[in-house]
Amino acid sequence: MQTRNYEGLFIENQSSSLRLEKLVFEAPLQININNKAYTVVMRTPDNDKDLVLGLLYAEDIYKKTNSVIFEVIEKNKSVPSIINVIIAKDKLGDGYLNKRTLLSVSSCGICGKQKLGDLHVSGEKLSNNLLFSSSNIRKMFNSLLKHQPTFKKTGGSHAAGIFDQHYKLLSVREDIGRHNAVDKCVGDLIRNKKLSSGTFLLVSGRVSYEILSKAFLAKIPVVIAVSACSSMAVDFAKEFGICLIGFSRVNKMTIYSNPSFFEKN
């Protein structure tokens, strides 16, 4: 369900040919809360319940101890297009009052917010006595890469993986959106009651404020990216005790915050 075949004109040097290419599947999903439209996300259809659960947790709408019922109320060619989430009204978090405009695109997890105040995240600074090395990071990224079938087919998907303090992979998800992949991982761990074990969040692309905020709310103290980190992500990581690492490659990386976590080989 994560890919679709499309014909394209392939050109190399002076030759050209028509061929089928596998592309990442992208489709809208409307999320209703208690039968009222909340938002529309652009995502890669797969693990939709995990996506919704992770998103509502990050938005402070769903608490992980509360029961929730999912209803797929509309499909488009067998792909869910509207999911209704039933949460008891007295169990809805404060985030439910921070309304979104309807559309949240796959490249932007905070799109749809209406006011700057809606972006505010607060809480106690994370604390951890963890020590890890570059060899531990390489081990985790190698494990993450083995679980990216959509990327191997298309070259167009992002991946996120959450590992425990012993570098064991707890959850990995792919999606066209980086933040969607993170939400899917968080939702997966909430469903399986393993979120409290999450220690490392690895992402295949860049890290911006939105992903840092999701890590903080999930109480994950280390975030590691293959690519760049934004200025706001670094500021946020310093403020809330997250070790943020960018440009993590085979023999190099940049630690932007809380380097005390890192142990040189």
Secondary structure as UniProt FT lines:
FT   STRAND          3..12
FT   TURN            13..14
FT   STRAND          15..24
FT   STRAND          27..33
FT   TURN            34..35
FT   STRAND          36..43
FT   HELIX           48..58
FT   TURN            59..60
FT   TURN            64..65
FT   STRAND          69..76
FT   TURN            77..78
FT   STRAND          79..86
FT   HELIX           89..91
FT   HELIX           94..97
FT   STRAND          103..104
FT   TURN            106..107
FT   TURN            111..112
FT   HELIX           116..119
FT   HELIX           134..145
FT   TURN            146..147
FT   HELIX           149..154
FT   STRAND          158..163
FT   TURN            165..166
FT   STRAND          169..175
FT   HELIX           178..191
FT   TURN            192..193
FT   HELIX           195..197
FT   STRAND          200..203
FT   HELIX           209..217
FT   TURN            218..219
FT   STRAND          222..225
FT   HELIX           231..240
FT   STRAND          243..246
FT   STRAND          254..257
FT   HELIX           259..261
//
